[in-house]
Amino acid sequence: MSDNSIALVTARAARRIDEDLAPLIGALKAAGADAQPVDWDDDSAEWSTFGLALLRSPWDYTKRLPEFLGWAECVSRQTRLLNPLQVVRWNTDKHYLGQLIQARVPTVSSHFVEPGEDGMTGLQRFFALHPDVAEFVVKPSVGAGSRDTQRYARDDVAAAADHAQRLLDAKRSVLLQPYLDSVDRDGETALIYFGGEFSHAVRKGPLLRRGKKPTRALFAEEHITARTPHPDELEAAGAALAALPFGTLLYARVDLIRDAGGAPRVLELELTEPSLFFAQAPGAAQRFASLIRSFP
């Protein structure tokens, strides 16, 4: 094993679309590391020869989660996996949002319907809790990049129930959330942290258009621009990270949107394989590479 040898864990389908890979490889090589992309499900990969396996874009894991978690456990016995296995297990299923809510982290209201339950019944239970909701979102609890996610008006309940039932019939838990329409105007704010310290932020344009079918691609195309976060967004993101039971992480991304009252709320915590948007933050790849080399 060479401490200078780093596997940047990706997937075959993601290699050409992960815009972070090339700048990170360049920055790591400039810092004296031998970095190369490796597909997580490549049976020929010899993970024990790497000093570090750094999760970057294994974006096809969402429909293969047990296989992916088994891989992560196996690799963790052969080399150092970052972020660590316990983080990956926790973060790859959005049931973690319920834990954030219990910890009083400002979070988008989140309700789950489990396989074996009825989709329409789950929606009716959701509406009872949110009698004034005009629009809402149906998504799988294990998913990424808005795959299989759709926005519905309240009078689209039959279509929404069909969507939820398809996921449930495939043994996938369903997440229901009110649609916070401030995102149509303001987009999302994604705050990126390296080693527990704020690095940079971007604006992610709205993805879920009314009436638009859910994407089946690896992820939905996003419009990304640099953004300076407001102090209340930094406070909300800090509260989310402080609630985690894992200590300081090498990398984290906190995605926020604003509620009807204008307060920021956590939409997602991206701790496994987030895009880090180096293109929108000059010098970020170099700073991240330097931290990787020194992270305890």
N, C-alpha and C positions, 0 to 999 in steps of 0.2 A: 504494500500500500504506500502511495506517495501522498503526503499532506498537501502537495501542490496540485494534485490531480482532482479536478472538480467535474462531476457529472451534472449538467443542467437538464433536469428531468422534464421531458416534453412528451409529445405524442406525434405519430406520423402525420396525422391530419392537421396538426398545429404548427409544424415546423415553418411553413411558408407564411403563416399569418401572425405569428408571435413577433411583434415589432420590437420587443425588449431583448430578444436573444442576441442579435448581432452586436448592439452596443455593449451588452454585458460581457459577451465573449471578448470583445476588444479591450474593455476596461480591465477585466481579470488578467488577460495576457500582459497588458501593460504593467500590471501590479506584480507580475512574476508567476502567475498561476497558469496551469495547463487546463483550460476549460473546454468542454465539448458537449454538445447536445446528445442525449441518449433517450430513446423511447422507453417509457416505463415498462411496457409489455414486451420488450425485446428479449427473447429467451436466451440470446447469445451474450447478453451484457454480463460482464463479470464485475459486479458491484463492489466486491471486496478489494478491487484494485484501485478504487477511488478513496481519497481521503474525506470526501464530502459528496453527498447526493443532495443537490439543491432543487427543490420543487419549483418549477417555473410554469410549464403549460401542458400538463397532462389532462387536457380539457375534455377528453372523451370518457372520463371515468364515471360520469354521472349515471349512466345506465349499466355500469359494471362495478358498482361501489364495493360489493363484497370482495370481488377479485382485486380491486385496487387497494383496499385496506389490507388484504392478505399480502399483497406485494409490499406494501409499506412496512408491515411487520417483519417480513423476511429481510428486506433491505436494512432495516434498523439493527438487525443482528450482525450485519456484515460491514456496515460503515455508518457514519454519522448522517442522519437525515434531518434536514431543516426545511421548514419548521418541523418539530418533532412529531412522532407518531401520535402521542396523546392529543396534540393540537389538531392533527389531521382527522382523527376519529371524531372529535367534538365539532369541528367546523364544517365538515362535508354534509351535514344534515341540518337543515334550518330549524329543527326543534330547539337549537341553542337560543333562538330569539325568545322563547318562553323563559329561559333562564335569565336572560338580560332583563326582561320585564320584571321578573321576580326580584332581581337585584336593584330595581328602580332606576335602571338606565333608561333615558328617554328613547323609546323604541316605537316603531310603527306597530299598531295593534295587530296581533297575529293569532290566528285560530287554525287548528289542525283537524282534518278529517282523516281517519285511518282506514287502511284496507280492511274490508269486512263490513264497514259502515256504508250507508247509502248517501250518494252525492247530494241529492235533493234535500234529504234530512239535514245534512251538514250545513248546507246553504241556509236553510230555514233557521237553524240554530244561530248561525252567523248574523242573519238579519234581525233576530230577536235581540241580539246584543248591540246591533248598530241600526236602529230603526230609521235613522235619518240619512243613511249612506246612499249617495246617488250613483256612485260607480265603485267597482271593486275589482280585485285582481285574483285570478286563480292560477296557481303555480305548483309545481311539485316541490316537496320539501328537500329532495335531493336534485339539484339542478344548478346550472350556471349559464351566464350569458343570455338570460331571458328565453332559453329554450323551453318549449312547451308551456309558455306563460302568456296569458291573455287578459286584457282589460275588458270589462263588461259594464254596461248600464244596468240599472236595477231591473228594468223590464226585459232584460235578456236572460232571465233566470233559467229558462229551459235549456238554452245553449250552454250556459255556464255549468249547469248540472250535468249535462252530457260530457263536457270537458272533464269535470271532476271525476265522473264515473269511469271514463276511459283510463285515467291515471290510477284510480283505485282498483280497477279490474286488472291492471298491470302490476299490482302489489306495490304501488307507490303512494306514500302519504301525500295529502294535499294541504297546501297552505292557502288560507284565505285572508286577504288584507283589504281594508278600505283603500281606494285609490285617492291619493292626496294630489289634487289637481294643481297645486303650486308648482309641481314638477314640469308642467306644460310651459310655464313661464320661466322658471328659474333653473330647470334641470336638476341634476343631482350634484352634490359636492363630494368628491372622493378625496380623502386625506390620507396620504402615504407616510408611514413611519418606518424608520430604520433604527434598530436597536432601541426602541422605545421613544425615540426623539422624532418630532415632526420634521419631515423633509420637504414636501411640496404638496400641492393640491391641484386638482383639475375639475373642470365642469364637464359633466356627462349629459349630453342632450337627452330629451325624453325618448324612450324606446317604444312605449306601448301606445300606439295610436288607436283611437276608437274604431272598432270594427275590423282591425287588422288581425289576420290569423296568426297564431303563434309560430315562431320560426322553428324549423327542424334542422337548421344549420348548426355548426359547432357553437356559434354565438351570433347574436344579432349585431349588425353593423352599428357602431356608435360614432357620434360626433363629439370629439374631445378638444377642449381648449384649456389653457392654463387658467387657474383661478387663485386669487388670494382669499383664504377663508376668513369669515367673520369671527370675532372672539367667541361668540356663543357656539359656533360650530367646533372650534378648537376645544371648548369646554365639554361639549357633548361627546366628542370623539375621545377625549381624555378620560371621561367617566366610563365609557365602554371598555377601553383598554385596562383601566384600573380594576374593573370587575372580573377580569379573566384570572383563572387560577393557575396560570402557567409561568408566571414571572416574565421577564423581559424577552421579547421575541425578536429574532433577526429582522423580520419584516411583518408589516400589517397594513391593511387598508380598511378604512372605515367609510362606508357610503352613507350619506345623509340626505334627507329631503325635509322640507318644512311642512308642518301641519297647518290646519286652517287658521290657527292663531299666530302663525309665523315662527313657531319654535322648531329648532332642528330636532329630527328624530332619526335614530339608526334604522336604515333599511336593511343593510347587510354588514357583516364583518367578514372580510376576505383575508383569511390567515393561511390558506393552503396554497393556491396557485393564482394569485391575483396578477393582472397586468399592473405594472408599476409606472407606466407612462413616462419613460425616460425622455422621449422626444419633446415633451412639454416642460422639461426641467433641466436645462443645461447643467452639466456637472453631476447630475444625480447618479448616473451609472458609475462614474468614477468613485463617488462617495460610498455607494453601496458595495462596490468591489473592495474598497479598502476595509470596510467593516467586515465583510465576509472573511477576509484574511486574518482579522484580529478578534473575531467574535469568540467569546469564551465558551 
